[in-house]
């Protein structure tokens, strides 16, 4: 059995149905909202209902043009991202508030003001005008803000430049692109405090191994690592599991999660140490991993 180790305690912030905004301060990172998410992605078929079920907080239908949104590893409900003229447009209020900025709308002047204390910026946008202001200085956007469905939309590039955030777009197919989920087009936006403490790869693997050993011993009894020359039989699931647990390896990562294959993928939150299982079936599912649960090591498929 490996030794226990201490993971720095992270401030946990409760989330509502739409994940309220939060302030990035003091090096603390909120817990994400991905637990119990179910996704039936659109894949060039029109004979079924395609949807995202948000962890018990509602269901959203998705179609051919759907693009999801993740901010700091959390999935954002009803983001309503739009692709227009080969540009990805986002509702700036949702993004700004999730990153801890304040936003004001002046209907008379058609002006949006974003006050971003974290980036020490005040940004003024004008509907249908490419010229904007940042801390009083004029700069030009590559596309003018526009009102769509009563929300002010801006190009994805603006989020990176004005809010000092990292942004990435995944087309749902090319797994060489940064992504959180396969098979679902989505945008990832992240901005973490510079003093946030991130779990090292070694610590993440050690934590996952510890929890998998707990689950193994709950089901099978004492965990004994296989010998160096021991090769599990392809028909011996228990031996295969012992071998996998012994040789855990991070195969990919994104801004928020390390990805480790077991019988299916495990995600380790880099900032909180939370562990999730990801099952890439017809319906994709994300679940918090409980090593003490009766079905912890019952793998579908």
N, C-alpha and C positions, 0 to 999 in steps of 0.2 A: 504494500500500500504506500502510495507516495505521501510525503509530509504535507500537512496543511500549510497554507500560506495566507497572508492577509491582503485583502483587496481594499484599497482606500474607499471609505464610505462616500457615496455620491448622493447629493440632495435629490430626493424623489418628489416630483411635482405631479399632482393629480391632473388628469386630462378629462375634458368633457367630450361630447360627441364630435366636435370639430377641432379639437386640440387647440386650446387658447394660446395666445402669444405669451412669451416669457422673456425675461431679461437675462442675457448672458453676462454673468458677473461672478467674481470671487472664484473663478475656476471651476464652477459647478456646472454639470451637464444634466438636464432633465432625462428621465426615463422615456423611452420611445413608446409609441402606441400600437406597435405591430402585432402584439399577441392576439391570437384567434382571428387573424385575417384570412379570408378565403377569396380566391380570385379564379374566375373562369374566363380566361382571356379570349378575345375575338381572334380567330385564326382562319380568315377567309371562308367563313361559313355563315349562313343566315338561317339555320334550322334550329337554333337554340337561343336561350336567354343568356347573354354574357354579362357578368356582373363582378363587383367587388363587395364582399361583406366585411364591414369594418368592425371587427372585434366586438360584436354585440351592439354597435352604435348605429346601425342602419345599413342599408343596401343601396348601391348605386349601379344602374344599368350602364353598360359600356358597349360601344360599337366600333365600327371600322376606323374612325378617326380619333378614337380616344387616346389621350396621352396622360399618364399618371404623374403625380408630383410627390417627391420625397423632400422634406426639409430636415436636415440634421438627423436623418435616419428614420423619421416618422412619416407615415403615409398621410397625405392631406386629402380630406374628404371634399368632394364637389369643387375641385380646383378649377375645372372648366378651362383648361389650357386650349389654345386655338393655334392651328398652323395655317398661315396665310402668306402667299407669295414666297414660299420657302423660308419663312421666318416663324419662329416659335414665340407666341405672345402669351404673357402671363398677367393675371390680375394683380397689380402691384400692391393693393391693400393686403391681400392674403399673405404675400411673400414678406412684405415689410413688417407686418405685425408678428409673424412667426419668428422673425429675426430680432424682435425686441424694439423695433422702431415705432414711432408715433406718426400717424398720417391724418391730414386734415384736407377737407374738400371745400373750396370756395366756388359755389355755383355761379355767382355773379361774374367772376373773372375767368371761370373754367380752369382754375388752378388747383393742382395737388401739391401739398407741402409735406415732405417727409423729414422728420427730425430724428436723426439717428445718432444717439449719444455714444453708442459703442464705436462707431466709425468717425465720430466727431464731425458730422456733416449735416447740413441743412440743404435739402434738395427741393427745387421748385420746378414742377412740370406744368406745361400748358397744353391743353387738348388741341390736337391737330397742328401743333407747332413743334418742329424739330429742335429749336433753340430752347434750352433749359438753363437753370442756374444751380450752381453748387457753391455753397458758402459765399453767395453774392456774385460769383464769376460765371459768365456765360459759357456754355459748352454746347456742342451740337450732337444730337442723337442720330443714329442711323435710320430711325423711323420715328415718326411722331406718335405720341400717346393718343389713344382713341378710346371712346366709350363704346363698349359692347356689352349688351345685357345689363346695363346700369353699372358696370364696373369699368375702371380705368385700366386699360391694357398697355403693357410696354414690352419691347423685345427682350428676349432672354439675355442678350449681351449687356443690356443696361443694368441688370441685377448684379452682374459681376463687377462692372466698372463703378457703379454708383454706391452699391452697398458693400463693396469689398468682400463679396462671397465667391466661393468656387461653384461653378455650374458645369453640368455635363448633360448631354442628351443621348439617350439610348434608343435605337430604332426598333428594338424588340427582337432583332435577329442576329446582329453581329456581336458575338460574345467577347470580341477583343475590345469593344468599347466599354468604358466604365459603366457599371450597372449594379443594381441591387437585386432585381428580379429578372429572370429570363422571360422571353415570350410576351412581354408587356412593354410597349413603348412608354418611356417615362423620362422625366427631367429630375435630376438630383441637384439640390442646392444645399450648400453647407457653409457654415461660418461658426467656428468654435473659439472660445476664449484662448488667447495665447498661453495662458497659464493652466489650461485644463490638463489634467493628468490622464494619460492614455496607457492602457494596459499593454505591456510588451507582448510580442508574439509568444515568447517562452512562457510568460505568466498565463496567457490565454489558453495555451495548450495544456498547461498544468492544471488549470481550473476545470477545463472540460474533461480531462482524464480523470480527475478526482470524482467528478459527478457521475461519469459513466461507470466507474468502478463501484460507486455506491449502488447504482441501478443494477449492475451485474450481480453484486453480492445479494441484493434483495431478491433476485430471481433464481440464481444458480448456486449461491454459496461463495466461499472464499475465492477471491480472484488470484490466480497464479499466472504470471506472465509466461508466454511460451519461451522455450529455450531458443538460443540463437540459430540453431540448425533445424528447429521444428517447423514444419510446413503443414498448415491445417488442410484437412481433406475438404474438397469442394462440397461434400455432403454434410459436413459437420458445422452447423451454424454457430454452435457455442464456441468451437475452436476458432472459427473465422472471426467472431466478435472479439475474442481475447486477443487475437493477432492485430485486429484493427485498432483496438483501444491502446495497445502497446505501442503502435507506430503511427499515432495521429500526426497529421501534417496539414498546415494551412496551404490551400491550393489557390486561393484568391482573396482579395479584400476590396472594399470600397471605403468611402469616407467614414463609415460607422461600424461596419462589421467585418470580422475575420470569418472566412468560410472554410469549414473543415468537413470533408466527406467521412461519414461512418457507414451506415446502411443507406441513409440519405444524408443531405447536408445538415450540418449544425452551424449556426451563426453565433458568434461571440461578440457582444457589444464591447467595443474598444474602451468605452468610457465608464460604463456601469458594471461590466462583468456579467451582465445578464446573458443567459444562453437560450437560444431558440432552435427549434427544428424546422426545417423547410422541406416540404414534400412536393416534388415537381410532377404531380399527376395530372390527369385531365383537368381537375380543379387543383390549383396550387394552394397549399395551406402553410401558415406560419403559426407555430404554437410555442409558448413558453415551456421549457424543459423542466420537468419535476422528476429528479432521480428516484424519489420515493413512491411515485405513482405506480399502481399495479401494472399498467400497460407501458411503462417508460421505455422498454426495449422491444415493444411489439411494432415491427416495421411493416407498413403496408406495401403492396406491390410484389 
